Amino acid sequence: MYQPDNWVILEITNKGEKTYKVLAGWSGGYLDGDFWQLNSGITKVENGGDFYLFHGHSGSVYKCHKNSETVRMNIAGILNQILEQYPKHIKEVSVEEIDVQ
């Protein structure tokens, strides 16, 4: 189970079909740098009180605190690259916009 420090949801449209993915970030310390990860695609969302559990196609689970849905430096650069490279296919959305059960 992955527990990122911050996260956002990306909506990816390909040939009219929408997929949602978690872009997750971890803040590094003195000896290691920041880290980010993009999940394989959300298949199921569970509301766990203070957090969401995002289940992915690969079987991974991201435990994301509700108050941590934000862009910090650890994902800002890659998010900008993704949005610039695919402006018509990818956008950042809120978790409320996900239509996955």
Secondary structure, 3 states (H helix, E strand, C coil): CECCCEEEEEEEEECCEEEEEEEEEECCCCCCCCEEEECCCEEEEEECCCEEEEEECCCCEEEEEHHHECCCHHHHHHHHHHHHHCCCCEEEECHHHCCCC
